[in-house]
Amino acid sequence: MDTITLVAAKMSSITCKPSNLIEMINDFEDFGIPKSNIHFFLVGHETVAGAMHNNPFTLNGEKMLKIFSDKQSLPWTIELRLNCYARMFVTGLDRGRNNLSNVNKQLTEDEIIGIRYRMAIIEEEEKEDLED
């Protein structure tokens, strides 16, 4: 295998830190897949008026690493950050860390509303998975 494509039909499917994606890209490279041959197809990275809208786009591993290393703030990187927070609050971490009051200083009110919306999406997806 010399090419890999990762698909996230919903941006809420990706709830990890950029460092985890960087590590995954590097792992694929260790297995002989060049960063330029690691493709991401991401859908639904725009949130408008509290609802997620489809706006698919693609990028390869090289471009993703450059975006992360340059600390670019793009709609999908913002979604990734908020999804990571949402996942943390749904599954919890250490006592006292899994509530929104601890990050209020870092987030705007709109971002907190967006996180709560994403939390509901994640919880609903997990409920559907259990019912299947």
C-alpha positions as CSV (number, residue, x, y, z in Angstrom):
1,M,0.0,0.0,0.0
2,D,1.4,3.3,-1.0
3,T,-1.6,5.6,-0.6
4,I,-4.2,6.0,2.1
5,T,-7.4,8.1,2.3
6,L,-9.1,8.9,5.5
7,V,-12.7,10.0,5.4
8,A,-14.6,11.9,8.1
9,A,-18.2,12.1,6.9
10,K,-18.8,14.5,9.8
11,M,-16.2,16.7,11.4
12,S,-17.6,15.6,14.7
13,S,-16.0,12.2,13.9
14,I,-12.6,13.7,14.6
15,T,-12.2,14.5,18.3
16,C,-8.5,14.4,18.8
17,K,-5.7,16.9,19.3
18,P,-3.6,17.9,16.3
19,S,-0.6,16.2,17.9
20,N,-2.4,12.8,17.5
21,L,-3.0,13.5,13.8
22,I,0.6,14.5,13.4
23,E,1.7,11.2,15.1
24,M,-0.6,9.2,12.9
25,I,0.8,10.8,9.8
26,N,4.3,10.1,11.0
27,D,3.3,6.5,11.7
28,F,2.0,6.0,8.2
29,E,5.3,7.4,6.9
30,D,7.1,4.9,9.0
31,F,5.1,2.2,7.2
32,G,6.3,3.5,3.9
33,I,3.4,5.8,2.9
34,P,4.7,9.3,1.9
35,K,3.0,12.2,3.6
36,S,2.0,13.4,0.2
37,N,0.1,10.1,-0.3
38,I,-1.9,10.4,2.9
39,H,-5.2,12.0,2.0
40,F,-7.9,13.4,4.2
41,F,-11.5,13.9,3.0
42,L,-13.3,16.0,5.5
43,V,-17.0,17.0,5.5
44,G,-19.0,19.4,7.6
45,H,-16.4,21.8,9.0
46,E,-18.6,24.8,9.0
47,T,-21.0,25.7,11.8
48,V,-23.6,28.4,10.9
49,A,-26.2,29.5,13.4
50,G,-25.6,26.4,15.6
51,A,-26.0,23.9,12.7
52,M,-23.3,22.1,10.9
53,H,-23.3,22.6,7.1
54,N,-21.6,20.3,4.6
55,N,-18.6,21.8,2.8
56,P,-16.3,19.0,1.9
57,F,-12.6,19.5,1.2
58,T,-9.4,17.5,0.9
59,L,-5.8,17.9,1.9
60,N,-2.8,15.6,2.1
61,G,-0.6,14.9,5.1
62,E,2.1,17.4,4.0
63,K,-0.4,20.2,3.9
64,M,-2.0,19.2,7.2
65,L,1.5,19.2,8.9
66,K,2.3,22.6,7.5
67,I,-1.0,24.0,8.7
68,F,-0.4,22.6,12.2
69,S,3.3,23.8,12.3
70,D,2.3,27.3,11.1
71,K,-0.6,27.3,13.7
72,Q,-3.0,28.4,11.0
73,S,-6.5,29.2,12.1
74,L,-8.8,27.8,9.5
75,P,-12.5,26.8,9.8
76,W,-11.6,23.1,10.1
77,T,-8.8,23.6,12.6
78,I,-11.2,25.6,14.8
79,E,-13.8,22.8,14.4
80,L,-11.1,20.3,15.4
81,R,-10.2,22.3,18.5
82,L,-13.9,22.6,19.5
83,N,-14.6,18.9,18.8
84,C,-11.6,18.0,21.0
85,Y,-13.1,20.0,23.9
86,A,-16.5,18.5,23.3
87,R,-15.2,15.0,23.4
88,M,-13.3,15.8,26.6
89,F,-16.5,17.0,28.2
90,V,-18.5,14.0,27.1
91,T,-16.1,11.3,28.1
92,G,-14.4,13.3,30.9
93,L,-10.8,13.3,32.0
94,D,-9.7,14.0,35.5
95,R,-12.0,15.1,38.2
96,G,-12.6,18.9,37.9
97,R,-11.4,19.1,34.3
98,N,-14.5,17.9,32.5
99,N,-16.7,21.0,32.9
100,L,-16.9,24.1,30.8
101,S,-16.2,26.5,33.7
102,N,-12.5,25.5,33.6
103,V,-12.0,26.7,30.0
104,N,-14.3,29.8,30.0
105,K,-11.2,32.0,30.0
106,Q,-9.9,30.4,26.8
107,L,-13.2,30.4,24.8
108,T,-15.7,32.9,23.6
109,E,-19.4,32.5,24.4
110,D,-20.1,31.4,20.8
111,E,-17.4,28.7,21.1
112,I,-18.9,27.4,24.3
113,I,-22.3,27.2,22.7
114,G,-20.7,25.4,19.8
115,I,-19.0,23.0,22.1
116,R,-22.4,22.2,23.8
117,Y,-23.9,21.6,20.4
118,R,-21.0,19.3,19.5
119,M,-21.4,17.5,22.8
120,A,-25.0,16.7,21.9
121,I,-24.0,15.4,18.5
122,I,-21.3,13.1,20.0
123,E,-23.7,11.8,22.7
124,E,-26.3,11.1,20.0
125,E,-23.8,9.3,17.8
126,E,-22.7,7.2,20.7
127,K,-26.3,6.4,21.6
128,E,-27.0,5.3,18.0
129,D,-23.9,3.1,18.0
130,L,-25.1,1.4,21.2
131,E,-28.6,0.8,19.6
132,D,-27.1,-0.8,16.4
